[in-house]
Amino acid sequence: MPTWKLTLEYDGTRYHGWQEQKNARTVAGMVRAAAEKLLGNRVELGGAGRTDSGVHALAQVAHLRAGRRLSDSMLARGLNDLLPADINILKAELAAAGFDARRDAIGRYYLYQISTRRTAFAKEYVWWIKDRLDVDKMRSALECIKGRHNFAAFCEQRPDEKSWVVEVNAVEMGIDGDLMLIRIGASHFLWKMVRRIVGMLVEVGRECVGVYEFMRLLLPLSGHSTMPSGPDSKGESLNVAAHTAPPSGLFLERVLYREEDRPPKALVAAFPLGS
């Protein structure tokens, strides 16, 4: 049974995430339907990451196993002919029989786009922040998450989650005109982890939360399996979930299977704003 590695991009606006769900339009569901129609039989499909509802991907990776063999180019072209315009197969390549897009990945990179101005065209690909943000304080807070930490405070906890410890190996923040770009690379990501980190970074930028208070949300590697609360600079409880950034600005940028797969150092906007 041939196994392909698919690299695909998609606009997640119309979809309830990547993962297949009953009675919901998902990216994986659309890809599976196209593959089964093209190949004429049932297929096995698995993705490298479960992007949430409304989240986009610049280079999601999936494995596809089927009982019929096609050339790589015919598979990619055939799938694209059947897929809607907001899902696009960038590349299909024959892989080893045991290739698993999720288990074989050694890292993932996410990119978040914050717009500092109102935009008529890019609102589905950015989070527009009206307030002035202190970029230096946000950078300082972002640097705190590098390394191995317990991110229980920054995620929506799933019943089947066994650990909230994540190794963050890369963080970057840059300005591109009216866009603020935040990139985070890690071994894996927890549910809503990036969006909650970004949401709290914005609170730091607004000077509603201090850098030290942000840092205190990173829990010890053992213990504390529930989200803590603590005082913010206004003397209120720090409710991380309430500050979850919207999915519109989030992109799965890259999935790593080798160290050399890392994205270029220069931060590039996924959807740049015009001047």
Residue pairs with C-beta under 8 A, 6 or more apart in sequence:
1 65
1 66
1 67
1 97
2 65
2 66
2 68
2 69
2 94
3 63
3 64
3 65
3 94
3 95
3 96
3 97
3 98
3 99
4 63
4 64
4 65
4 66
4 72
4 75
4 92
4 93
4 94
4 95
5 61
5 62
5 63
5 91
5 92
5 93
5 94
5 95
5 99
5 101
6 31
6 61
6 62
6 63
6 64
6 76
6 79
6 89
6 91
6 92
7 59
7 60
7 61
7 89
7 90
7 91
7 92
8 31
8 57
8 59
8 60
8 61
8 62
8 87
8 88
8 89
8 90
9 56
9 57
9 58
9 59
9 60
9 87
9 88
9 90
10 27
10 56
10 57
10 60
10 86
10 87
10 88
11 56
11 86
11 87
11 124
12 18
12 27
12 51
12 53
12 54
12 55
12 56
12 57
12 247
13 54
13 56
13 86
13 124
13 248
14 25
14 86
15 25
15 26
15 27
15 30
15 53
15 54
16 24
16 25
16 26
16 53
17 26
17 27
17 50
17 51
17 52
17 53
17 54
17 55
18 26
18 27
18 28
18 47
18 49
18 50
18 51
18 57
18 60
19 26
19 28
19 47
19 50
20 26
20 28
20 29
20 32
21 29
27 51
27 57
27 60
27 87
28 45
28 47
28 62
30 83
30 84
30 87
31 45
31 62
31 64
31 79
31 83
31 87
32 43
32 45
33 82
34 79
34 82
34 83
35 43
35 45
35 64
35 66
35 79
36 42
36 43
37 82
38 70
38 75
38 78
38 79
38 82
39 66
39 67
39 68
39 70
40 68
41 66
41 67
41 68
43 64
43 65
43 66
44 63
44 64
44 65
44 66
45 62
45 63
45 64
45 65
46 62
46 63
46 100
46 101
46 102
47 60
47 61
47 62
47 101
47 102
48 60
48 61
48 62
48 101
48 102
48 105
48 108
48 255
49 60
49 102
49 105
49 108
49 189
49 252
49 255
50 191
51 57
51 60
51 250
51 252
52 191
52 192
52 195
52 247
52 250
53 247
54 246
54 247
54 248
55 247
55 250
55 251
55 252
56 125
56 250
56 251
56 252
56 270
57 251
57 252
58 111
58 251
58 252
58 253
58 254
58 270
59 90
59 252
59 253
59 254
59 255
60 252
60 255
61 101
61 105
61 255
61 257
62 101
63 95
63 99
63 100
63 101
64 92
70 78
72 91
72 92
72 93
72 94
73 92
75 89
75 92
76 89
76 90
76 91
76 92
79 89
79 92
80 88
80 89
83 89
101 255
104 257
105 255
105 256
105 257
106 187
106 256
106 257
106 258
106 259
107 169
107 185
107 186
107 187
107 255
107 256
107 262
108 185
108 186
108 187
108 188
108 189
108 252
108 254
108 255
108 256
109 170
109 183
109 184
109 185
109 252
109 253
109 254
109 255
109 256
109 262
109 263
110 183
110 184
110 185
110 189
110 194
110 250
110 251
110 252
110 253
111 181
111 182
111 183
111 250
111 251
111 253
111 267
111 270
112 127
112 181
112 182
112 183
112 184
112 194
112 195
112 198
112 245
112 249
112 250
112 251
113 125
113 126
113 127
113 179
113 180
113 181
113 249
113 251
113 269
113 270
113 271
114 126
114 127
114 128
114 129
114 133
114 179
114 180
114 181
114 182
114 198
114 202
114 249
115 122
115 126
115 127
115 128
115 129
115 178
115 179
115 180
115 249
115 273
116 128
116 129
116 133
116 178
116 179
116 180
117 128
117 178
117 273
118 128
119 126
119 128
119 178
119 273
121 274
122 271
122 273
123 248
124 248
125 248
125 249
125 251
125 270
125 271
126 179
126 248
126 249
126 271
126 273
127 198
127 245
127 246
127 248
127 249
129 202
129 205
131 205
131 206
133 180
133 202
133 205
133 206
134 204
134 205
134 206
134 207
135 173
135 175
135 180
135 205
137 204
137 205
137 207
137 211
138 173
138 201
138 202
138 204
138 205
139 173
140 211
141 200
141 201
141 204
141 211
141 214
141 215
142 171
142 173
142 182
142 197
142 201
143 171
144 211
144 214
144 215
144 218
145 151
145 168
145 171
145 184
145 197
145 218
146 168
146 169
146 170
146 171
147 167
147 168
148 165
148 166
148 167
148 168
148 221
149 165
149 166
149 168
149 218
149 219
149 221
150 164
150 165
150 218
150 219
150 220
150 221
150 222
150 224
151 164
151 165
151 166
151 190
151 193
151 218
151 219
152 164
152 219
152 224
152 225
152 226
152 227
153 196
153 217
153 218
153 219
153 227
153 228
153 240
154 190
154 192
154 193
154 196
154 197
154 200
154 217
154 240
155 161
155 164
155 190
155 191
155 192
155 193
155 196
156 190
156 191
156 192
156 241
157 164
157 191
157 225
157 226
157 227
158 191
161 190
161 191
164 190
164 219
164 225
165 221
166 186
166 187
166 188
166 189
166 190
166 193
167 186
167 187
168 184
168 185
168 186
169 185
169 186
169 187
170 183
170 184
170 185
170 186
170 262
171 182
171 183
171 184
171 185
172 181
172 182
172 183
172 265
172 267
173 180
173 181
173 182
173 183
173 267
174 180
174 181
174 267
175 181
176 267
176 268
176 269
176 272
177 272
177 273
177 275
178 273
179 269
179 272
179 273
181 267
181 269
182 198
182 201
183 253
183 263
183 267
184 194
184 197
185 256
185 262
185 263
192 244
194 245
194 250
195 244
195 245
195 246
195 247
195 250
196 240
196 241
196 243
196 244
196 245
198 245
198 249
198 250
199 240
199 243
199 244
199 245
200 209
200 214
200 217
200 240
200 243
201 214
202 243
202 245
203 209
203 214
203 232
203 243
204 210
204 211
204 214
207 233
208 232
208 233
208 234
209 232
209 233
209 238
210 232
210 233
213 230
213 231
213 232
213 233
213 238
216 230
217 228
217 230
217 238
217 240
219 228
227 240
227 241
229 237
229 238
229 239
230 237
230 238
231 237
231 238
232 238
251 270
253 263
253 270
254 261
254 262
254 263
255 261
256 262
